[in-house]
């Protein structure tokens, strides 16, 4: 059984008991979150495609941790002009575990 669900504006293919990193969610660690934008749901016998979402289908997940990705350095320079800019970015993620697909 699997489902395609939209989490924080991005689509993920999820299976029960799967762990994945998504963009940071405003939920506490060890809390349970429910996603209701299920675009596709498939089990052993049939595939249900939503229009745009499958009615009554939900994906339940548990928040495991909040973490950050490695720092990405953005450096810009124009030669002979004295223009140098150094910026960094560190993306924040939430690790979730899919508990069930209803």
C-alpha positions as CSV (number, residue, x, y, z in Angstrom):
1,X,0.0,0.0,0.0
2,X,1.2,3.5,-0.8
3,X,-0.1,7.0,-1.3
4,X,1.0,10.2,-3.0
5,X,0.4,13.0,-0.6
6,X,1.1,16.8,-0.7
7,X,3.1,18.0,2.3
8,X,4.1,21.7,2.6
9,X,3.5,22.3,-1.1
10,X,5.6,19.2,-2.3
11,X,4.4,15.8,-3.4
12,X,5.8,12.6,-1.8
13,X,5.2,8.9,-2.4
14,X,4.8,7.4,1.1
15,X,4.5,3.9,2.5
16,X,3.5,2.9,6.0
17,X,6.5,2.8,8.5
18,X,8.6,4.9,6.1
19,X,10.8,7.7,7.5
20,X,11.4,10.8,5.4
21,X,12.5,14.4,5.6
22,X,10.1,17.2,4.6
23,X,10.2,21.0,4.8
24,X,9.9,22.3,8.4
25,X,6.5,21.8,10.0
26,X,5.2,23.8,12.9
27,X,4.6,20.7,15.1
28,X,6.3,19.6,18.3
29,X,8.5,16.5,18.4
30,X,6.6,13.3,19.2
31,X,3.3,14.8,18.0
32,X,1.0,13.3,15.5
33,X,0.1,15.1,12.3
34,X,-2.5,14.3,9.7
35,X,-2.3,15.1,6.0
36,X,-5.6,15.2,4.1
37,X,-4.3,16.2,0.6
38,X,-4.0,12.7,-0.7
39,X,-3.6,12.8,-4.5
40,X,-3.4,9.0,-5.1
41,X,-4.0,5.9,-2.9
42,X,-3.1,2.4,-4.0
43,X,-3.5,-0.9,-2.3
44,X,-2.9,-4.5,-3.5
45,X,-6.0,-4.5,-5.7
46,X,-6.8,-1.1,-7.0
47,X,-5.5,2.4,-7.5
48,X,-7.7,5.4,-6.6
49,X,-6.8,8.7,-8.2
50,X,-8.2,11.9,-6.8
51,X,-9.9,14.8,-8.6
52,X,-7.9,16.7,-7.2
53,X,-7.8,14.8,-3.9
54,X,-9.1,11.4,-2.8
55,X,-12.2,12.1,-0.6
56,X,-11.9,10.8,2.9
57,X,-8.3,9.6,2.6
58,X,-5.7,10.7,5.2
59,X,-2.1,10.0,6.0
60,X,-1.1,10.0,9.6
61,X,2.5,10.6,10.6
62,X,4.6,11.1,13.8
63,X,7.1,13.9,14.1
64,X,10.5,12.4,15.0
65,X,12.9,15.4,14.9
66,X,13.7,18.8,13.6
67,X,17.1,19.2,11.9
68,X,19.1,21.4,9.5
69,X,20.8,20.5,6.3
70,X,24.5,21.4,5.5
71,X,25.2,25.0,4.9
72,X,25.3,26.2,1.3
73,X,27.6,29.1,0.5
74,X,26.6,31.6,-2.2
75,X,29.5,33.8,-3.3
76,X,29.2,36.4,-6.0
77,X,32.1,38.4,-7.5
78,X,32.6,40.7,-10.4
79,X,36.2,41.1,-11.3
80,X,38.0,44.4,-11.3
81,X,34.9,46.1,-9.8
82,X,35.4,45.5,-6.1
83,X,32.0,43.7,-5.9
84,X,32.0,40.7,-3.6
85,X,29.0,39.2,-1.7
86,X,29.1,36.1,0.5
87,X,25.8,34.7,1.7
88,X,24.9,31.4,3.3
89,X,21.7,29.3,3.6
90,X,20.9,26.4,5.8
91,X,17.6,24.6,5.0
92,X,15.5,23.3,8.0
93,X,13.8,19.9,7.8
94,X,11.4,17.8,9.8
95,X,11.8,14.1,10.0
96,X,8.5,12.2,10.1
97,X,7.5,8.6,10.2
98,X,4.4,7.5,8.3
99,X,2.2,5.5,10.7
100,X,-0.8,4.8,8.6
101,X,-2.7,5.5,5.4
102,X,-6.4,5.6,5.9
